[in-house]
Amino acid sequence: MPDNRNSKLTRWWNNLNVKHSLGLSLILLVSSTIISFALQPNVFQEGTIQRVMTSNFRTWLPVILVTIGQAIVILGGGLDLSNGAIVSVGNVILALTVTTTDEPGKNILMILVVLGFGIAAGLLNGFFTSYLGLQPVIITFASSFVYSGLALLLLPSPGGAIPRDYTNAYRNTSLIGIPISLIVIIVFVLIWEFFRRRKYGRFLFAVGGNSKAAYTTGVPVTWVKISTYMISGLMASLAAISYTLLTGSGLSSSGDDMTLASVTGSVLGGISMSGGAGSVLGAVFGGIVLGNIRNIISSLKLDSWWRTLVNALVIVLVLAGPGTINLIRRKKK
């Protein structure tokens, strides 16, 4: 008689890997976590692992949020190279305006301004790429210089000071032992799962898979694509808020490394660069893998440029992989 448990496990794995593209990202997540912990011999001491995980997730949260936004854009068949610059603008605005706890109304207003800026920046990117039909790579790359220049104009040198009460709240707040940063990630994954199962999710995958075919079936292709850039801008603004609470200061280049990281995290999470396949949960896994890689590089005391090299190599391998495999197959025939 066949082993039902093995067959169920096989079906579960195939569904996970084929339908949600999570197989490889799950393997990378587990393996990178094991390596990261193995290089930290004191991590399993009593109370240490909880402190380490809390510290890790609050540090990783900005990149994970940007990666979620990037993943949605890629799922819709686009690419956003301006999200890191949007983070920089948001960080600078908050660092210059949220300087005291005595004006909570003003502070909330500035947070809304940052969120509004992110959505507006995404709308602008979506308008040029989706409505006017211009190339996403060119438009978002160009707009990234505009947003980076704005951040530098507002804050030419590092500065600003977020009240310590706010930064301490971000660093120390937890719910039933779960750090607020991890709760935020879980909330966005649940939000994604809600929309994925509804009309918007179906439209998004249809547009990313084949926009022309989607258009012929009545899908509002232009609006769906524009909405993905708006979501990306919103997630970048939220990343700016978490980064500002993490560091307590402003830096005009704070988001420079996040653009490449968001693309790499999406790729590691199983998001197809051609669009229409993947999962936001996988993108979250990819963001955590990047965080583990950062810890591994730090534990090995390697230069920081290794992180950039790894990010670039991942993208090159993913882009070149299918073509290389097809070439090998043709030669074997």
Buried (B, 14 or more C-beta within 10 A) or exposed (E): EEEEEEEEEEEEEEEBBEEBBBBBBBEBBEEBBEBBBEBBEEBEEEEEBEEBBBEBBBBBBBBBBBBBBBBBBBBBBBBBBBBBBBBBBBBBBBBBBBBEEEEEEEBEEBBEBBBEBBBBBBBBBBBBBBEEEBEBEEBBBBBBEBBBEBBBEBBEEBEBBBBEEBBEEBBEEEEEEEBBBBBBBEEBBEEBEEBBEEEEBBBBBBBBBBBEEBBEEEBEBBBBBBBBBBBBBBBBBBBBBBBBBBBBBBBBBBBBBBBBBBBBBBBBBBBBBEBBBBBBBBBBBBBBBBBBBBBBBBBEEEEEEBBBEBBEEBBEEBEEEEEEEEEEEEEEE
